Amino acid sequence: MPPARRKPRSYDPARVRDALAAQVETVRTAAHGCTAEQLALDSGLPGWDVHHLLVHIAQQIDAVPRLLAEPAPTVNRPEADLRTWAVSTAAVAEELDARTREEAVRTKDPAASIDVAAQELEPVLEMAVREDVLLPHPFGAMRALDFTITRLVELVVHTDDLARATSSPVRLDRYALASVVRLLADVLATKAPGRSVEVRIPPFAVVQCVEGPRHTRGTPANVVETDPLTWFRLATGRVPWSRAVASGAISASGPRADLSPHLPVLT
């Protein structure tokens, strides 16, 4: 019998709103601090320099007011949730890449583009975290709150990309980081169902995953533990499992504790 589907995790709308606003402001400030030389640096993403990365960030922020401005879906219940979004992103990766490259050619000042996106987001922030508002997402009608949480994922991951590319420290909002860690841990548990491995990402998440003997009491036979930054870099393919283990960023014990076949969970 397949494992029961886990109950979706809940997220506080007011905290999601505040986290999104804070992370947008952080990345906006960081974008304005980029020099011409830094804009030309490799972003760490295939074929993108920092200029491309900032253009993409502006697009991810702008997606919230853009979808809110479109006609509401004709259905009266969500068709796509956070897990649907996470496991479907690879299907549109090429389209997003092409769109980013086209926009990057037209954009002379990516920081100004982020300013415009942030200004358009501000007046719709309250609507963006409504649980009773459906947005016409390509993957199916999605709750506004869920879609806004996906923007936290985009902003946290790409803020980290920006910080690493420019060797400049950039702050991650704590609730935004926690939300991303928890969502990506839940997606791992969905993609690799089971209860033989316990994955710990203190202080934000613990999940069980991977088929095999179920742990019921005492110390689990298979345990993986890492920090939040390492986890979302692993989960999004920024850092390979082998490198993280070799550097000591991951503690993995037990015969089933190798998660490399299940990573990344978001591409």
GUNUSE-938828 format. One record per atom (N, C-alpha, C, O): x negated, y, z negated; residue in three letters. Coordinates in steps of 0.02 Angstrom, whole numbers, padded with zeros to 5 digits, always signed. Layout:
// residues N
XYZAla...
***
This chain:
// residues 267
-00042-00059+00000Met+00000+00000+00000Met-00044+00062+00000Met-00090+00066-00041Met-00032+00111+00044Pro-00073+00170+00045Pro-00064+00211-00018Pro-00011+00209-00049Pro-00117+00248-00039Pro-00110+00288-00099Pro-00057+00342-00092Pro-00046+00368-00038Pro-00024+00357-00148Ala+00028+00408-00147Ala-00002+00476-00130Ala-00058+00492-00150Ala+00036+00515-00093Arg+00013+00582-00076Arg+00012+00626-00138Arg+00061+00628-00176Arg-00043+00660-00149Arg-00050+00702-00208Arg-00005+00762-00204Arg+00008+00790-00151Arg+00020+00782-00263Lys+00061+00841-00266Lys+00019+00902-00248Lys-00037+00909-00274Lys+00044+00946-00205Pro+00005+01005-00186Pro-00012+01048-00247Pro+00028+01056-00293Pro-00072+01074-00247Arg-00095+01117-00301Arg-00059+01184-00297Arg-00043+01207-00242Arg-00046+01215-00353Ser-00013+01280-00353Ser-00064+01336-00358Ser-00118+01327-00388Ser-00048+01393-00329Tyr-00091+01452-00330Tyr-00050+01512-00352Tyr+00007+01520-00329Tyr-00077+01554-00394Asp-00042+01612-00420Asp-00041+01667-00367Asp-00094+01692-00348Asp+00018+01687-00343Pro+00021+01737-00289Pro-00014+01803-00306Pro-00050+01830-00264Pro-00005+01828-00367Ala-00036+01892-00385Ala-00112+01886-00385Ala-00147+01933-00364Ala-00138+01830-00408Arg-00210+01821-00410Arg-00238+01810-00339Arg-00293+01833-00324Arg-00200+01776-00297Val-00220+01768-00228Val-00224+01837-00194Val-00272+01852-00158Val-00173+01878-00205Arg-00172+01946-00177Arg-00233+01985-00198Arg-00267+02015-00157Arg-00246+01986-00263Asp-00302+02025-00289Asp-00369+01997-00265Asp-00415+02035-00250Asp-00374+01931-00260Ala-00436+01901-00237Ala-00449+01918-00164Ala-00506+01932-00144Ala-00396+01917-00124Leu-00405+01934-00053Leu-00426+02006-00046Leu-00473+02021-00009Leu-00394+02051-00081Ala-00411+02122-00078Ala-00484+02133-00100Ala-00520+02172-00069Ala-00504+02099-00153Ala-00572+02108-00178Ala-00624+02081-00129Ala-00675+02112-00118Ala-00609+02022-00099Gln-00658+01993-00053Gln-00662+02032+00011Gln-00716+02038+00041Gln-00606+02059+00034Val-00608+02102+00094Val-00651+02164+00081Val-00691+02182+00123Val-00643+02195+00023Glu-00682+02254+00007Glu-00757+02237+00002Glu-00799+02276+00024Glu-00771+02179-00027Thr-00841+02158-00033Thr-00874+02149+00035Thr-00929+02174+00047Thr-00840+02114+00080Val-00869+02102+00145Val-00870+02166+00187Val-00914+02174+00229Val-00822+02209+00177Arg-00822+02274+00212Arg-00883+02315+00193Arg-00917+02343+00236Arg-00897+02318+00129Thr-00956+02355+00105Thr-01020+02324+00131Thr-01066+02359+00152Thr-01023+02257+00131Ala-01082+02223+00156Ala-01092+02236+00230Ala-01149+02243+00253Ala-01038+02238+00267Ala-01043+02250+00340Ala-01072+02319+00353Ala-01113+02327+00398Ala-01050+02369+00316His-01076+02436+00325His-01150+02441+00305His-01185+02487+00328His-01172+02396+00264Gly-01242+02396+00244Gly-01289+02362+00293Gly-01350+02365+00284Gly-01262+02330+00344Cys-01303+02294+00392Cys-01339+02343+00439Cys-01308+02389+00466Cys-01403+02333+00448Thr-01441+02374+00495Thr-01435+02345+00565Thr-01410+02289+00574Thr-01457+02383+00614Ala-01456+02359+00684Ala-01497+02295+00690Ala-01478+02250+00727Ala-01552+02292+00654Glu-01594+02232+00656Glu-01558+02172+00626Glu-01564+02116+00651Glu-01521+02183+00572Gln-01485+02128+00541Gln-01427+02104+00584Gln-01412+02044+00584Gln-01395+02149+00621Leu-01341+02128+00665Leu-01364+02079+00718Leu-01325+02039+00743Leu-01428+02083+00735Ala-01456+02039+00787Ala-01482+01973+00759Ala-01503+01929+00797Ala-01481+01965+00693Leu-01506+01903+00662Leu-01460+01844+00676Leu-01399+01853+00686Leu-01488+01785+00677Asp-01450+01723+00684Asp-01404+01716+00624Asp-01426+01720+00567Asp-01340+01704+00636Ser-01291+01697+00582Ser-01293+01629+00549Ser-01264+01619+00496Ser-01326+01580+00581Gly-01324+01512+00558Gly-01269+01471+00590Gly-01267+01410+00583Gly-01224+01505+00627Leu-01171+01472+00664Leu-01191+01469+00737Leu-01219+01517+00763Leu-01179+01413+00771Pro-01204+01403+00839Pro-01187+01460+00888Pro-01128+01473+00900Pro-01238+01493+00914Gly-01227+01544+00965Gly-01204+01612+00940Gly-01192+01657+00980Gly-01199+01619+00875Trp-01175+01683+00846Trp-01231+01718+00809Trp-01268+01687+00770Trp-01238+01783+00823Asp-01280+01824+00780Asp-01235+01857+00727Asp-01175+01843+00725Asp-01263+01899+00685Val-01224+01930+00631Val-01169+01975+00661Val-01115+01981+00631Val-01183+02006+00717His-01132+02046+00752His-01070+02004+00767His-01014+02025+00753His-01080+01945+00795His-01024+01899+00809His-00988+01880+00744His-00926+01879+00742His-01027+01866+00692Leu-00997+01845+00628Leu-00952+01899+00601Leu-00897+01884+00577Leu-00973+01962+00603Leu-00932+02016+00576Leu-00869+02026+00618Leu-00816+02041+00591Leu-00875+02019+00683Val-00816+02023+00727Val-00766+01968+00708Val-00706+01980+00705Val-00791+01909+00696His-00748+01853+00677His-00714+01866+00610His-00655+01851+00602His-00751+01894+00563Ile-00722+01910+00498Ile-00665+01960+00506Ile-00612+01953+00475Ile-00675+02011+00547Ala-00622+02060+00560Ala-00560+02025+00588Ala-00504+02042+00569Ala-00569+01977+00632Gln-00513+01941+00661Gln-00475+01901+00608Gln-00414+01896+00611Gln-00512+01872+00561Gln-00480+01831+00509Gln-00439+01874+00461Gln-00386+01853+00438Gln-00463+01934+00447Ile-00425+01980+00405Ile-00362+02004+00442Ile-00307+02006+00415Ile-00372+02022+00505Asp-00317+02049+00546Asp-00262+01998+00559Asp-00206+02017+00574Asp-00278+01934+00552Ala-00229+01882+00566Ala-00168+01887+00519Ala-00113+01869+00538Ala-00178+01912+00458Val-00123+01917+00410Val-00071+01968+00434Val-00013+01949+00443Val-00088+02032+00443Pro-00037+02079+00468Pro-00012+02061+00537Pro+00046+02076+00553Pro-00054+02031+00578Arg-00032+02014+00646Arg+00024+01962+00644Arg+00075+01969+00679Arg+00016+01909+00605Leu+00068+01857+00601Leu+00130+01883+00565Leu+00186+01864+00583Leu+00120+01925+00516Leu+00179+01954+00481Leu+00220+01998+00528Leu+00281+02005+00518Leu+00188+02026+00579Ala+00224+02071+00625Ala+00260+02032+00680Ala+00302+02060+00715Ala+00245+01968+00687Glu+00278+01928+00739Glu+00347+01904+00716Glu+00360+01902+00656Glu+00391+01886+00763Pro+00457+01860+00744Pro+00451+01799+00698Pro+00408+01756+00708Pro+00493+01796+00648Ala+00491+01741+00601Ala+00508+01675+00636Ala+00545+01676+00685Ala+00483+01619+00612Pro+00500+01554+00641Pro+00576+01541+00636Pro+00609+01567+00591Pro+00601+01502+00681Thr+00673+01486+00680Thr+00690+01432+00629Thr+00748+01423+00613Thr+00639+01396+00604Val+00651+01344+00554Val+00658+01378+00485Val+00638+01435+00476Val+00687+01341+00437Asn+00697+01370+00371Asn+00654+01338+00317Asn+00665+01349+00258Asn+00606+01297+00338Arg+00560+01266+00290Arg+00491+01259+00322Arg+00485+01256+00383Arg+00438+01256+00281Pro+00371+01251+00310Pro+00360+01187+00349Pro+00386+01134+00331Pro+00322+01192+00403Glu+00303+01133+00442Glu+00229+01117+00433Glu+00208+01060+00447Glu+00190+01165+00410Ala+00119+01155+00399Ala+00100+01182+00330Ala+00123+01235+00309Ala+00058+01144+00294Asp+00035+01167+00229Asp-00040+01176+00231Asp-00071+01174+00285Asp-00071+01186+00174Leu-00143+01198+00171Leu-00183+01139+00197Leu-00234+01148+00231Leu-00162+01080+00181Arg-00199+01021+00204Arg-00192+01013+00280Arg-00240+00995+00313Arg-00133+01027+00306Thr-00124+01025+00379Thr-00172+01074+00412Thr-00204+01056+00462Thr-00176+01134+00385Trp-00222+01184+00413Trp-00294+01159+00411Trp-00330+01164+00461Trp-00314+01133+00354Ala-00384+01113+00345Ala-00405+01057+00393Ala-00460+01058+00420Ala-00361+01008+00404Val-00380+00952+00446Val-00368+00966+00520Val-00384+00925+00563Val-00340+01026+00535Ser-00325+01042+00605Ser-00371+01096+00634Ser-00367+01111+00694Ser-00414+01125+00593Thr-00455+01181+00617Thr-00502+01161+00673Thr-00516+01202+00718Thr-00526+01099+00672Ala-00572+01078+00725Ala-00539+01081+00794Ala-00573+01091+00844Ala-00474+01071+00796Ala-00438+01070+00860Ala-00438+01138+00894Ala-00431+01142+00955Ala-00446+01191+00855Val-00445+01259+00885Val-00513+01293+00881Val-00518+01353+00895Val-00564+01256+00862Ala-00631+01287+00853Ala-00657+01318+00917Ala-00685+01373+00916Ala-00650+01283+00973Glu-00675+01309+01036Glu-00638+01373+01056Glu-00669+01420+01081Glu-00573+01374+01045Glu-00534+01433+01062Glu-00555+01493+01019Glu-00562+01548+01044Glu-00565+01482+00955Leu-00587+01535+00910Leu-00656+01560+00929Leu-00670+01620+00926Leu-00699+01515+00947Asp-00767+01533+00968Asp-00764+01578+01030Asp-00798+01629+01034Asp-00725+01558+01079Ala-00719+01597+01141Ala-00690+01666+01127Ala-00712+01716+01155Ala-00639+01668+01084Arg-00607+01732+01067Arg-00656+01778+01032Arg-00658+01838+01045Arg-00696+01750+00988Thr-00746+01790+00952Thr-00798+01818+01000Thr-00817+01876+00995Thr-00822+01776+01046Arg-00873+01799+01093Arg-00846+01855+01139Arg-00881+01903+01153Arg-00784+01847+01160Glu-00754+01899+01203Glu-00747+01965+01166Glu-00763+02018+01192Glu-00724+01961+01104Glu-00714+02022+01064Glu-00781+02053+01046Glu-00786+02114+01042Glu-00831+02012+01034Ala-00897+02039+01016Ala-00927+02081+01072Ala-00961+02130+01060Ala-00913+02062+01135Val-00937+02100+01192Val-00905+02170+01193Val-00937+02219+01212Val-00842+02173+01173Arg-00805+02236+01175Arg-00818+02280+01113Arg-00804+02340+01114Arg-00845+02251+01061Thr-00850+02286+00997Thr-00921+02314+00987Thr-00969+02276+00983Thr-00926+02379+00983Lys-00991+02411+00971Lys-01006+02416+00897Lys-01064+02411+00877Lys-00954+02425+00855Asp-00965+02434+00783Asp-00920+02384+00745Asp-00863+02400+00731Asp-00947+02325+00729Pro-00905+02275+00696Pro-00883+02296+00626Pro-00830+02276+00603Pro-00923+02337+00592Ala-00902+02361+00526Ala-00839+02403+00531Ala-00795+02399+00489Ala-00835+02444+00584Ala-00775+02484+00595Ala-00715+02440+00609Ala-00659+02456+00589Ala-00725+02384+00643Ser-00670+02337+00656Ser-00645+02307+00590Ser-00585+02297+00582Ser-00690+02293+00545Ile-00669+02267+00479Ile-00630+02321+00441Ile-00581+02306+00407Ile-00652+02384+00447Asp-00615+02439+00416Asp-00543+02441+00441Asp-00496+02447+00401Asp-00534+02436+00506Val-00467+02440+00535Val-00425+02381+00511Val-00367+02389+00492Val-00454+02321+00511Ala-00417+02262+00488Ala-00397+02269+00415Ala-00342+02251+00395Ala-00443+02295+00374Ala-00429+02304+00302Ala-00373+02355+00292Ala-00330+02346+00248Ala-00373+02408+00331Gln-00321+02460+00326Gln-00253+02432+00345Gln-00202+02449+00314Gln-00251+02388+00395Glu-00188+02359+00416Glu-00163+02306+00366Glu-00103+02294+00360Glu-00210+02275+00332Leu-00191+02225+00282Leu-00160+02255+00220Leu-00113+02228+00192Leu-00187+02312+00198Glu-00168+02340+00133Glu-00093+02348+00123Glu-00067+02327+00071Glu-00056+02377+00171Pro+00016+02387+00158Pro+00058+02323+00160Pro+00116+02325+00140Pro+00030+02267+00182Val+00069+02205+00186Val+00045+02153+00135Val+00066+02096+00138Val+00001+02173+00089Leu-00026+02125+00042Leu+00028+02090+00000Leu+00024+02030-00012Leu+00078+02128-00022Glu+00131+02098-00062Glu+00170+02047-00022Glu+00186+01993-00048Glu+00186+02063+00040Met+00222+02016+00083Met+00178+01955+00098Met+00204+01900+00108Met+00113+01965+00101Ala+00067+01911+00121Ala+00063+01855+00071Ala+00040+01800+00088Ala+00085+01866+00009Val+00082+01813-00041Val+00151+01788-00061Val+00159+01757-00113Val+00201+01803-00020Arg+00269+01778-00033Arg+00273+01704-00017Arg+00247+01680+00034Arg+00306+01667-00060Glu+00316+01596-00048Glu+00379+01582-00007Glu+00388+01527+00019Glu+00422+01633-00001Asp+00484+01624+00035Asp+00482+01654+00106Asp+00533+01657+00140Asp+00423+01676+00127Val+00414+01704+00194Val+00375+01655+00236Val+00322+01631+00216Val+00402+01638+00295Leu+00369+01592+00340Leu+00337+01630+00398Leu+00365+01677+00425Leu+00276+01609+00415Leu+00239+01640+00470Leu+00236+01592+00529Leu+00234+01531+00518Leu+00237+01617+00591Pro+00235+01574+00650Pro+00164+01552+00667Pro+00135+01575+00717Pro+00137+01508+00627His+00069+01485+00638His+00067+01434+00695His+00115+01397+00705His+00012+01432+00734Pro+00007+01383+00788Pro+00015+01310+00766Pro+00036+01268+00805Pro-00003+01295+00703Phe+00003+01227+00679Phe+00074+01211+00654Phe+00088+01155+00634Phe+00117+01260+00655Gly+00185+01253+00630Gly+00200+01307+00579Gly+00154+01337+00552Gly+00264+01319+00566Ala+00283+01370+00518Ala+00248+01359+00451Ala+00248+01304+00424Ala+00218+01413+00426Met+00178+01408+00364Met+00200+01462+00316Met+00214+01519+00336Met+00202+01445+00252Arg+00217+01495+00201Arg+00164+01551+00203Arg+00105+01537+00214Arg+00186+01612+00194Ala+00139+01668+00194Ala+00085+01658+00142Ala+00026+01672+00155Ala+00103+01635+00083Leu+00054+01624+00030Leu+00001+01574+00053Leu-00059+01586+00043Leu+00022+01519+00083Asp-00026+01469+00105Asp-00073+01498+00158Asp-00134+01487+00155Asp-00046+01536+00205Phe-00089+01564+00256Phe-00139+01613+00226Phe-00196+01615+00247Phe-00117+01652+00176Thr-00163+01699+00144Thr-00218+01662+00107Thr-00275+01686+00105Thr-00203+01604+00079Ile-00255+01564+00047Ile-00306+01541+00099Ile-00366+01536+00084Ile-00283+01526+00160Thr-00332+01507+00212Thr-00377+01565+00228Thr-00435+01554+00249Thr-00353+01627+00220Arg-00397+01685+00231Arg-00449+01690+00176Arg-00505+01712+00189Arg-00432+01669+00115Leu-00483+01666+00063Leu-00539+01618+00082Leu-00598+01632+00071Leu-00520+01561+00111Val-00570+01513+00133Val-00616+01545+00185Val-00677+01543+00180Val-00585+01576+00235Glu-00624+01607+00288Glu-00671+01661+00260Glu-00730+01664+00278Glu-00645+01703+00216Leu-00685+01758+00189Leu-00740+01734+00143Leu-00796+01760+00147Leu-00727+01687+00100Val-00779+01662+00055Val-00834+01628+00095Val-00893+01642+00084Val-00815+01584+00140Val-00866+01547+00179Val-00907+01595+00222Val-00968+01588+00225Val-00874+01642+00255His-00911+01686+00299His-00948+01742+00262His-00998+01768+00287His-00924+01762+00203Thr-00963+01808+00162Thr-01028+01774+00142Thr-01081+01806+00142Thr-01025+01711+00125Asp-01085+01673+00109Asp-01130+01666+00170Asp-01191+01672+00164Asp-01102+01655+00229Asp-01141+01653+00291Asp-01179+01719+00300Asp-01238+01719+00316Asp-01143+01774+00289Leu-01173+01840+00297Leu-01230+01851+00248Leu-01283+01877+00266Leu-01219+01832+00186Ala-01271+01841+00134Ala-01334+01801+00151Ala-01389+01827+00143Ala-01325+01740+00174Arg-01383+01698+00190Arg-01418+01722+00253Arg-01479+01720+00257Arg-01380+01746+00302Ala-01410+01769+00365Ala-01451+01832+00355Ala-01503+01841+00386Ala-01427+01876+00312Thr-01460+01941+00303Thr-01505+01942+00241Thr-01537+01993+00227Thr-01507+01886+00204Ser-01546+01882+00142Ser-01526+01938+00093Ser-01568+01966+00058Ser-01462+01953+00092Ser-01435+02005+00048Ser-01383+01974+00002Ser-01337+01941+00026Ser-01390+01984-00063Pro-01339+01957-00109Pro-01271+01989-00099Pro-01266+02050-00096Pro-01220+01949-00092Val-01151+01973-00084Val-01108+01937-00135Val-01112+01875-00142Val-01067+01974-00171Arg-01027+01945-00225Arg-00967+01908-00197Arg-00935+01930-00149Arg-00952+01851-00227Leu-00892+01813-00211Leu-00842+01821-00269Leu-00859+01809-00327Leu-00782+01842-00253Asp-00730+01848-00305Asp-00719+01780-00337Asp-00714+01729-00303Asp-00714+01779-00404Arg-00711+01715-00440Arg-00648+01676-00422Arg-00653+01615-00411Arg-00591+01708-00420Tyr-00530+01670-00404Tyr-00530+01647-00331Tyr-00506+01592-00316Tyr-00558+01688-00287Ala-00564+01666-00217Ala-00609+01605-00212Ala-00592+01557-00178Ala-00665+01607-00247Leu-00711+01550-00246Leu-00678+01488-00275Leu-00684+01434-00248Leu-00643+01497-00331Ala-00609+01440-00362Ala-00557+01410-00315Ala-00551+01349-00310Ala-00520+01452-00281Ser-00468+01428-00235Ser-00498+01388-00178Ser-00471+01336-00158Ser-00553+01413-00151Val-00586+01378-00095Val-00614+01311-00118Val-00606+01261-00084Val-00646+01310-00176Val-00674+01247-00202Val-00619+01196-00212Val-00626+01138-00194Val-00563+01217-00242Arg-00509+01170-00256Arg-00475+01145-00192Arg-00460+01086-00186Arg-00464+01191-00145Leu-00433+01170-00083Leu-00476+01119-00046Leu-00451+01068-00023Leu-00541+01133-00040Leu-00585+01088-00003Leu-00594+01021-00039Leu-00603+00970-00007Leu-00590+01022-00106Ala-00592+00959-00143Ala-00528+00919-00130Ala-00531+00858-00122Ala-00472+00952-00128Asp-00409+00918-00114Asp-00408+00889-00043Asp-00381+00835-00031Asp-00439+00926+00004Val-00441+00901+00072Val-00485+00839+00076Val-00469+00791+00112Val-00541+00838+00040Leu-00582+00778+00037Leu-00541+00719+00012Leu-00545+00664+00040Leu-00503+00729-00041Ala-00462+00675-00069Ala-00409+00652-00020Ala-00389+00593-00021Ala-00386+00697+00023Thr-00336+00679+00074Thr-00369+00640+00131Thr-00340+00591+00155Thr-00428+00661+00153Lys-00462+00629+00209Lys-00495+00564+00190Lys-00505+00520+00232Lys-00514+00557+00126Ala-00546+00495+00102Ala-00507+00471+00042Ala-00532+00472-00015Ala-00444+00447+00052Pro-00402+00429-00004Pro-00429+00370-00043Pro-00460+00325-00015Pro-00417+00370-00108Gly-00439+00317-00152Gly-00457+00345-00220Gly-00450+00405-00232Gly-00480+00301-00264Arg-00496+00323-00332Arg-00560+00291-00358Arg-00569+00283-00419Arg-00605+00274-00313Ser-00667+00241-00335Ser-00723+00290-00350Ser-00772+00272-00383Ser-00718+00352-00325Val-00770+00402-00336Val-00739+00464-00368Val-00688+00489-00346Val-00770+00488-00420Glu-00748+00550-00452Glu-00795+00606-00431Glu-00856+00602-00441Glu-00767+00658-00401Val-00806+00716-00379Val-00793+00773-00427Val-00735+00794-00436Val-00846+00799-00456Arg-00840+00852-00505Arg-00874+00915-00479Arg-00933+00914-00460Arg-00838+00970-00479Ile-00866+01035-00459Ile-00850+01084-00515Ile-00804+01125-00508Ile-00886+01080-00570Pro-00871+01124-00627Pro-00887+01197-00610Pro-00935+01211-00575Pro-00846+01244-00635Pro-00791+01234-00682Pro-00723+01231-00648Pro-00672+01242-00681Pro-00721+01217-00582Phe-00659+01228-00545Phe-00619+01166-00526Phe-00558+01171-00521Phe-00650+01110-00515Ala-00611+01054-00486Ala-00642+00986-00503Ala-00702+00979-00511Ala-00597+00937-00509Val-00615+00867-00514Val-00564+00828-00472Val-00504+00836-00482Val-00588+00787-00426Val-00543+00745-00387Val-00571+00675-00383Val-00631+00664-00391Val-00527+00627-00369Gln-00548+00559-00356Gln-00533+00543-00283Gln-00483+00566-00256Gln-00577+00504-00253Cys-00571+00489-00181Cys-00607+00424-00164Cys-00638+00394-00208Cys-00603+00404-00102Val-00638+00346-00073Val-00607+00280-00096Val-00598+00269-00155Val-00592+00239-00048Glu-00563+00173-00062Glu-00612+00130-00102Glu-00673+00136-00094Glu-00584+00087-00144Gly-00626+00042-00184Gly-00594+00031-00251Gly-00537+00052-00263Gly-00630-00003-00296Pro-00602-00016-00363Pro-00582+00048-00397Pro-00620+00097-00398Pro-00524+00049-00426Arg-00497+00109-00459Arg-00526+00116-00528Arg-00527+00069-00568Arg-00549+00176-00543His-00573+00191-00610His-00514+00209-00655His-00471+00249-00637His-00511+00178-00715Thr-00455+00190-00760Thr-00475+00219-00827Thr-00437+00259-00856Thr-00533+00201-00853Arg-00553+00227-00919Arg-00629+00226-00925Arg-00664+00192-00888Arg-00654+00265-00973Gly-00726+00268-00984Gly-00761+00308-00930Gly-00730+00346-00893Gly-00826+00299-00926Thr-00866+00334-00876Thr-00856+00303-00808Thr-00865+00242-00801Thr-00838+00342-00757Pro-00829+00314-00689Pro-00893+00282-00663Pro-00948+00305-00678Pro-00885+00229-00623Ala-00943+00195-00595Ala-00977+00236-00541Ala-01037+00229-00528Ala-00938+00279-00508Asn-00965+00320-00453Asn-00947+00393-00466Asn-00888+00411-00468Asn-00997+00434-00475Val-00986+00505-00492Val-01030+00549-00448Val-01089+00537-00439Val-00999+00600-00420Val-01035+00652-00383Val-01022+00718-00418Val-00965+00735-00432Val-01075+00755-00433Glu-01066+00820-00465Glu-01110+00872-00431Glu-01168+00858-00416Glu-01082+00931-00420Thr-01120+00985-00389Thr-01089+01051-00409Thr-01037+01053-00441Thr-01121+01105-00389Asp-01097+01172-00406Asp-01051+01197-00351Asp-01051+01170-00296Asp-01012+01250-00365Pro-00963+01275-00315Pro-00994+01296-00249Pro-00966+01279-00196Pro-01050+01332-00249Leu-01080+01353-00186Leu-01102+01294-00144Leu-01087+01290-00084Leu-01137+01248-00176Thr-01159+01188-00138Thr-01100+01150-00111Thr-01102+01125-00055Thr-01046+01145-00151Trp-00988+01106-00129Trp-00958+01136-00066Trp-00947+01100-00017Trp-00944+01202-00065Phe-00910+01227-00005Phe-00957+01230+00054Phe-00934+01229+00111Phe-01022+01234+00042Arg-01070+01230+00098Arg-01071+01159+00127Arg-01075+01150+00187Arg-01068+01109+00084Leu-01063+01040+00107Leu-00997+01028+00145Leu-00996+00999+00199Leu-00943+01052+00115Ala-00877+01039+00142Ala-00865+01073+00209Ala-00821+01052+00247Ala-00902+01126+00223Thr-00895+01162+00286Thr-00953+01150+00334Thr-00958+01183+00385Thr-00996+01103+00317Gly-01050+01085+00363Gly-01109+01132+00363Gly-01151+01129+00408Gly-01113+01177+00315Arg-01170+01223+00313Arg-01233+01189+00288Arg-01288+01208+00309Arg-01226+01140+00245Val-01283+01104+00216Val-01270+01030+00223Val-01216+01007+00204Val-01318+00991+00250Pro-01307+00919+00254Pro-01314+00885+00186Pro-01351+00908+00143Pro-01278+00830+00178Trp-01279+00792+00116Trp-01350+00773+00096Trp-01369+00782+00038Trp-01389+00748+00143Ser-01457+00724+00127Ser-01500+00780+00098Ser-01539+00769+00051Ser-01495+00840+00126Arg-01535+00896+00102Arg-01514+00916+00031Arg-01555+00930-00012Arg-01448+00917+00020Ala-01423+00937-00046Ala-01444+00887-00099Ala-01460+00907-00155Ala-01443+00823-00082Val-01464+00771-00130Val-01539+00778-00143Val-01561+00775-00200Val-01578+00786-00089Ala-01651+00791-00097Ala-01672+00851-00138Ala-01722+00848-00174Ala-01634+00905-00134Ser-01652+00966-00171Ser-01630+00964-00243Ser-01648+01007-00283Ser-01590+00914-00260Gly-01564+00910-00328Gly-01500+00949-00339Gly-01476+00954-00396Gly-01472+00978-00286Ala-01411+01016-00292Ala-01350+00972-00304Ala-01298+00995-00326Ala-01358+00907-00289Ile-01305+00858-00300Ile-01331+00804-00346Ile-01387+00780-00338Ile-01290+00784-00394Ser-01303+00724-00433Ser-01254+00671-00410Ser-01193+00680-00415Ser-01279+00615-00384Ala-01236+00562-00358Ala-01258+00495-00387Ala-01315+00474-00376Ala-01213+00462-00423Ser-01229+00398-00453Ser-01176+00346-00436Ser-01117+00362-00433Ser-01198+00284-00425Gly-01151+00231-00409Gly-01156+00209-00337Gly-01176+00249-00294Gly-01138+00147-00321Pro-01146+00120-00254Pro-01100+00151-00201Pro-01113+00144-00142Pro-01048+00185-00222Arg-01001+00216-00175Arg-01005+00292-00175Arg-00962+00326-00146Arg-01057+00319-00206Ala-01060+00392-00217Ala-01088+00431-00158Ala-01095+00492-00163Ala-01103+00398-00103Asp-01127+00433-00044Asp-01066+00460-00005Asp-01029+00421+00024Asp-01057+00526-00006Leu-01000+00556+00028Leu-01014+00577+00099Leu-00970+00604+00133Leu-01075+00566+00124Ser-01093+00590+00190Ser-01046+00566+00246Ser-01035+00604+00293Ser-01017+00505+00242Pro-00971+00486+00296Pro-00907+00528+00298Pro-00871+00527+00348Pro-00893+00563+00244His-00830+00601+00239His-00839+00676+00245His-00792+00714+00236His-00900+00697+00259Leu-00916+00768+00263Leu-00937+00787+00334Leu-00965+00745+00370Leu-00926+00850+00355Pro-00888+00901+00319Pro-00813+00887+00320Pro-00789+00849+00362Pro-00777+00918+00275Val-00704+00910+00275Val-00670+00966+00315Val-00612+00960+00334Val-00707+01020+00327Leu-00680+01076+00366Leu-00733+01096+00417Leu-00789+01110+00398Leu-00715+01097+00481Thr-00764+01113+00533Thr-00739+01171+00575Thr-00774+01192+00622Thr
***
